[in-house]
Amino acid sequence: MKTIPFGTGTAPAVIAGMMRIPDKTDAEVRELYDTARSSGIDFFDHADIYGGAMHVCEDRFAAALQLSSAEREEIVLQTKCGIVPSQQMFDFSYEHIMNQVDGSLKALRTSYIDVLLLHRPDALVEPDEVARAFDELQTAGKVRAFGVSNHTPRQIDLLRTAVTQPLVANQLQLSITHSPIIAQGLAANMAGEEQSVVRDGGGIVEYCRINGITVQAWSPYQAGFFDGVFLGNPDYAELNAVIDRLAAKYGATPTAIATAWITRHPAHMQVVLGTTTPQRVADAAAGADIELTRAEWYELFRIGGHIVP
């Protein structure tokens, strides 16, 4: 599977999200992990809140796999912090970041996190506190790289007034049918068109490209904001017909084509999987190697419900 630039190195174009593993057996988690590894995916995405309580999925992952130190060195573990579900708030304070990282390290049975993302913007963020936490975590060897999730350009710029480490990733929702971060730019200045409404502070994809920040696309097969998948969905019959035609052309699955639409973008995005079905992981990984033509990319974009003026 192809790799993309990531920080000072490279990473796979598809990464395995671990949000849905809390009820999986050790054998099922290991099968999912092994399939990912054999498909070229050595990058595993977590968050402290995944699993319904703090650190549940991180703990399930580590308990099931019991990785040796050598195997741990072979993979990338990414996790996130900043959401406090019990209080329905966000918290980027120094104390919260430090406490949550320590909790993630313990749950993951590791001495370091490869990538730490700030999970959804905190309206009360103090950049100096974030910078203090990042500096201490980096110096202590607890975190090797930092990034954000669901942040706008100006929110990233605000963090960068104090944070000195490069922010290497921004995890954003993106699929063929849910792509305002791409679609709004194509309808710029078209008064009266819903697609022209700026929802991310303006040009987040371009901002990330300019600043060397990898866009990580979450919910890559979701129709909208947690509205269910579009693949095989009769409400998206015309789109699925096009996807099926392209799947036949490339000898691939619909999952692969939906993945290829994202990885075709020149921003060198990563697709964040949420599936716990090993075959879908393999299908998605195969999709990253499919190079859709420009005409095919735009056809999917149009049939997905977007304006190409």
Secondary structure, DSSP 8 states (H G I E B T S, - for coil): --EEEETTEEEESEEEE-TT-TT--HHHHHHHHHHHHHTT--EEE--TTTTSSTTHHHHHHHHHH---HHHHHHSEEEEEE-EEGGGTEE---HHHHHHHHHHHHHHHT-S-EEEEEEES--TT--HHHHHHHHHHHHHTTSEEEEEEES--HHHHHHHHTT--S-EEEEEEE--SSS-HHHHHHHTTT-TT-GGG---SSS-HHHHHHHTT-EEEEESTTBSSSSS-B-TT-GGGHHHHHHHHHHHHHHT--HHHHHHHHHHTSTT--EEEE----HHHHHHHHHHTT----HHHHHHHHHHTT----
